[in-house]
């Protein structure tokens, strides 16, 4: 009887510890994030804000859930900017596919109103609204393989520019009323985005970092749907376009990204040995080959 009771106690303790382990792991990684952010702030004497969107996994079902710039994000970032003294630089680390226009514009306006220097770091990608936030900075610092993206407006699942294309290809008499209404909205959406992008480029980026004559070209390439909305704008293309790109991120940025991992799955889709190959002992020639 006593043995059974002890065994049941053991089972109870086991399940108790198993239930507490995720909480302990969460607290541990949160502590590491706080320490890493604090150290980065100390090194650069700045306020660090992270906007990182991963593809999460819904518990049990495993259904992918896309994350994007939301109103909740804008509320938090606006609060962080408001709590930052005017003369303190802001370092914004971006990893996002974009998101709501309203939330993006709120954040971008707050960044251009901040008196201190604003730097945006892009370790992997900042698409759509993420690119708009990058345009609101004084300096865009990217990994050499990172990309930005077009900011042309989308109406539902259709690019605004493609809806307008219908008016060019077909007589008005052959276009239904709903498409004409969407085309009117599309025209307004493109004009609104272009005005806002111009505001970002003219009011924020110093003249010495961008040629004013490049502004019209940048707006044309980013907002008019010349390419698909998910088109990757490389460092080379962004620089040629006239954007103030600096290539090369500090290693602490990559360390921070490691603390915001993708949700775990049953099998890793990418795997490698995290060792610099130049420090790896090489096999004698002819060895280890089939």
N, C-alpha and C positions, 0 to 999 in steps of 0.2 A: 504493500500500500504506500509506504513511504517512498519507495523507488519510483512508483508511478507518479506520485505527486512531484518529485524532483524533476522527472522527465517533462511533465507538463509545464513546470516552472521554466525549464530550459527552452521549451518551444515558445512560451510566452515572451521570454526575454529576447529570443532570436527574432521574432516578428516585430517586437518593439524597436530593436536596433535597426532592423531592415527598413522600418518605416521612417526612422529618424535620419538614416543615411542620406537620402536626397536633400533634406533640409540642411544637413551639415555641409554637403558638397556645394549647395547653392550659396550658403553663407561664406564658404571658403573662396569661391570664385568671385563673389561680390567684393570680398576684402582685397583680393589680388587686383581686381579692376580699379578699385579706389586707390590702391597704392601706385599702380602704374599711371593712372591719370594724374595723381598728385606729383609724381616724379617728373612727368612730362611738363606739367605746369611750372614746376620749380626750374627746370632747365631753360624754358623759354620765357619765364616770367609772364605768363598769359593765362587766360581763362580757356580751358579745353572743353569743347562740346562735341559729343559723338552722336551722329545720326546714322545708325547701322540697321539695315533691314535685311534680315535673313528669311529664307523660306522655311517657315515653321512646320511642324508636323502635329496634327491634332491627336491627342491622346487616344490610344486604342485603335482608332480607325486608320491612322497613318495617312490621312488625306492631306496633300500639300496645301498650305494656306499662304498666299502671297501677302507680304507686308509692303506698305507704301507710306509716303508722307501723308499724314492725317492731321485732322484738327487737333487731336491730342498731342501730336508731335509739336505743332506750332505753339500750343499753349505752354508746353514745357520749355521750348527753346526761347520763346519770348520772355519767359520768367528768368531764365538763365542770363539772357542779355541784359534784362532790366537790373539784375542783381550785380552786374559787372560794372565797376567804376568806369567812367567815360574814357579815361586815358589808358586803360588796361587792354592790351591786344587780345583778340579772340582767335583761337585756332579751332576750326570746324573740321572734323574728320567725317568724310562722307562715304557711305557705301549704300547706294539706294537705286531702285529702278525708276524713281519719280513718285508722283502722287497727285493729290488734289491741287488744283490751281490756286484756290483760295488760301490754303495752308502754306503753299510754297511762296506766294507773293507776300504774305504776312511776314514770314521769316526773312525773305530777301529785303524787304523794306526796313526791317529792324536792323539788319546787318549794315545797310548803306547809311543808316542814321547813326550808327555807333562811331564815336569820334576816334577811337583807337584803331590800329591796323587790324584788318581782318584777313586771315590766311585760311584757305581751304586745302585740305589734304585729300587726295583721291588715290587710295592704294589699289583699287580694282576697277570700280566703275561708279559713275554718277550720271545717270541717264535722265533725260527729260527734265523734271523739276529739280533733280540734283544738279544738272548743268546750269539751270537758272540760278540756283544758290551759289554755284561757283562764279557766275558772272557778277554776283553781288560782292565779291571779295576784292581785296587789293592785290592778292597774289594767289595763283592756282599752282599747287605743288603736286605733281603726279608721279606715280611709278612709270617707268618707261613703257610698260605694257598696259597701263590703265587707259580707259576710254571715257569720253563724254558722249552725249547724244543730242539729237535735234530736240527743239522745244516747240515744234509745230503742234497746234491744238488738235485734240481728238474729240469727236462727237460720238459718244458710245464706242462702237468698235470701228468706226470709219474716220480716216483722217479728214480734217476740214478741207484741205487742199484737193483731195480726191472727189469730194462732194461738189466742189466748184467746177471740177473738170467736166462733170456731167453737163453743165450749162454750156461749155465750149463745144462739146461733141454732139449735142442733140438740139434740135429746134425747141423753143419754149413750149410750143403746142403739143409736143410729144412727151413732156415731162410732167409727172403727176404733182399735185399740190403739195404733198408731204415732202417731196424732194426739193421743191422750190423753197419751202419754209426752212428746211435744213440748210440749204445753200445760203439763205439770208443769214442764218445763225453762224454758219461757217465763216462767211465774210467778216462778220463782226468779231468773231473769236480771233481770227488771224490778225485783224487790225489792233485788237486789244493787246494781244501778246507782243506784237511788234512795238507798240508804244511803250510797253513795260520794259522790254529788253533794251530799247533805246535809252530809257531812263537809267537802267543799270549801267550801261556802257558809258554814257555821257556824264553822269553825275558821280560815279564812284571810282572808276579806274583812272589813275593819274595819266596825264597826257604823255609822260615819258615812258609809260609802259604799253601804250597802244596808240597807233596812228589814227587820229580822228577820221582820216579818209577811209579807214578800214571798217568803220562802224556800219555803213550801209551794206557792205559785203557780208559782214558777220550776220547781220539781221536777215539778209536774203537767204543765206545758206542754212541758218538755224530754224527759220520760222515758216518757210513757204512750201515745205513738203517735197523738196527736190529728191529726197531719198526717203526710205521707210523710217518709221518712228523709232525702230530699234537699231538703226544704223550706228555702228561704232565709230566715233570720231577719235582717231588716234592722236597721240601727242604731236606727231609730225604734222598732221592735217590741222589740228587746232592752232599750232604755232604759225603755220603758213597762212591761216585765216586771219591771224593778227591778235590772238588771245595771249595774255601774259602768262605763259606756261614756264614753270621751273621744273626740271626733271630731277628726280632723286629724293627719296623719302628717308628719314632717319629710321634705324632699325626698331626703335621704340614704337613706331606706328604699326609695324607688322606684329610686334609682341602684343600690342593692344588688340589687334584683330583676332589673334589666337584666343583671346579671352572671351570672344563672342562667337563661339563655334556654331556651325550648322547643327540642327537637331539630329540626334543620333538615329541611325537606321540599322537594320540587321546586318548589312554588309557594307563596308566602305566602298564608295565609288572611285576614290582616288587613294592610293597608298604609296609611300616611298620611305626610304631610310633618311632621316633628317641629318645628313652628314655632308659637309662640303667634299666634293669629289676630289679636289686637289689635295686633301689631307688623307685620302683613302689609299692604303697600300695596294699597289697594282699586282695582279698575278703575272708570273713570268710569261713571256710571249709563248703562245701555243697551248697554255694551260687553261683549263676551265672552258674549253670550247668543244662543241659537239663534233 
